[in-house]
Amino acid sequence: MSSFTVPLFLRGEVITDDLVSFSTRSGSTAFEAPDLRKYLDRLPLASPMAMSDLYDIGFDEILASSKPLAGASLRGRIRTSKRPTRPRWLPTSSRRRC
């Protein structure tokens, strides 16, 4: 069974402590994530101005932290066809018949 860790991004902080294990429907893969019950008190804000710290994070930093996640989620799921398929814009009547 393969396993990986999904961090919690909360107010510009990356949290990887207090991990709880979750399994997928197939049971062949599992992932661990921080226990949200321990961080629920930090989610609601008394004022929208309390989100001002999020504007300190640059887009490049967000992109850099999401690239490994995207790679892990697509790994093994991209299929390449050995046979070319008919373009969708090409009508079926214009194909050569064999």
C-alpha angles and dihedrals in degrees: 000000000000119000137189138176124246111201124217114239107205124167093333094313124116109218122195100157130106094029124198121197123235127184127210126239093262092048092223094104134041134183136197126219135171116276103260093203089073092055103039093102089061096053104073118065127210091215135019087232088070087074092066090100089067090066089065090070112089125220090243090059092050091048093048092052094048098049096077090048092053092048092052094048094050097042110120094001101089112094123195121205119227091202120062113237129217113270111250092236092057112092115235092235092064094059118106113250119225 
